Amino acid sequence: MAEQMVDNAPGRALPVESSVGTSQLSGPVSASQPLWQQRGDGVTLIAGYHFVVAGLFLLGTLILIIPTGILGVVAALDNADAMVPMVVVGFVALIVLALSMLNLAVGYGLWTLKAWGRAAAIALAFISLFGFPIGTVIGALTLWYLFKPEVAARFE
């Protein structure tokens, strides 16, 4: 660690340690440290990404409820042919809700450093590789980070 002098008051200079050039992953991680220190910034970022994606999927589910309800009312009151589109849109809403819950669970697993959270995040990262171009980049970076030995050791 490099020491720099910071002028705190007139005529007084205090030494301040700088973290330039140090890696956050360097050094041992002990169980006595708080969870946020054990987790590290990369895992926190990936967990946050999964929480945001879960929120977006949940928003999509809420948006899909509107046409499902409208089609249900139309099918009940006026046109029975609207029943098929209502079921299709409702099924899509259920799939989107399931994806929301999956991402929420993965985010929680990463946040709490569970081994199953890392495994599920790796599986979702492989799937996201097919979402060219943004999904490919996010999936590749997630895989690269979660396969680092020092990161994998945090989940043991």
N, C-alpha and C positions, 0 to 999 in steps of 0.2 A: 504494500500500500504506500502510495506516495503521500508525503506530508506537504501541506501548503500552509502559508501563514495568512490568516484572515484578520483584518483590522477591525476589532470589536469596539474599541473606544479610542479616543485621542491618546496617542502615546503607548497604546497596548496592542500587541499582536498575539493572537492565540493560534496554536497549531490545530489544523483540521485534517483528518485523514480523508483521502480521496479514493474512490472505488474505481477509478479509470483503469481499464485493462484487467479487471478481475471478472471472473465468470460467476454467475449466480449459482451454477450447479457445482462449483468446486467446493470442496470441504465435505466432511461427513454430515449426514443427516441423522439426527437421533430422535428417538420416540418422545423424548422429553420436550422437544421443541413444539411450539404451537402448530396446528395443522396448516395454517396459511404459510408458515415458513417451510414446512416439509414439502408442500405442494409445488412451489415455484411458480414463476410468472407464466411459463409456457403452458403448463397444465391448467392454470387458472384461465388463461386466454382460450384454450380449447373448450374447457367446461363452459365458459361464458358464451362461446359461439353456439354450443348446443342448447343453452338456455334461450338464446335469442331465436334460434331456428324453431325451438319448441313453441315459443310465443307467436312466431309468424304462422306456424301450422295451426295453432289454436285460433288465431284471428281468421285464417282461411276457413276453419270449421264453422266459426260463428257466422261468417258471410254466407256459407253454403246452407245454413239453416233457413235463411230467408226464402230462397226459391223453393226449398223443400216444403216449407209451410204453405207458401202460396199455391204450389201445385197440389198439395193435399186438400186445401180448401176448395180449389177449382174442381178437383176430382170428386169431392164429397157433394158439392152443391150443383155442379153444372155438367161436367164432362168426365165420364168415367175413364176416357182414354188418357187423361192426365195422370193416372195412377202409375203407369210404367215410368214416365220421366221422373215422377216423385221418388220412386223406389231407387232409380239409378242415381239421382242427385243425392239422396239420403245415404246410399251406399258409399259414394265418393266422399261424403262428409265423414262417415265413420272411418274410412281409410286415412283421411287426413288427420282425424283425431287420434288414431292409433300411432301415426308417425309423430305427432306432437308428444304423446306420452312416451314413446321410445326415446326421442331426443331429450326429454326431461329426465328420464331415468339415466341415460348415458351421462348427461351433465352432472347429475347428482353423484353417480359412481366415480367420475373423475374428480369432482370437488372433494369427495371424502376419501380419495386414494384407494378405492376398491379395485381389486384385480379384475373383476368382471366388468367394471367401467372402462378400463383400458382395453380389454378384449372387444367389448361392444363398440367402442370408439374406433378401433382399428377396422372392424367389420363395416361400420358406416363410412369410414374413409375410403375403403376399397370400392364401395358402391358409388360414392360421390365422384370417383375418378371418371365415371361415364358422363358426368354433367359438364361437358366442355363449354366454355373455357374456365369459368370461375370454380365450378365444382372440382375440376381436375387439379387446379392450383391448390385449393384448400385441402383436398384429399391427400395430395402428394406431400404437402407441408406437414399435415397431421401425421401421416405415416412416418415421415422422416423423423419427426420429433419423438413420437411415441416408441419408435424402435431404438432410440439411443439407449445404450446400456445404463447410463446413470439415471435416466428417466424411468426406465423399466424397473430399476432397483427400488424406486420409491413406492411402487405398487406391491411389493412383496410383503 
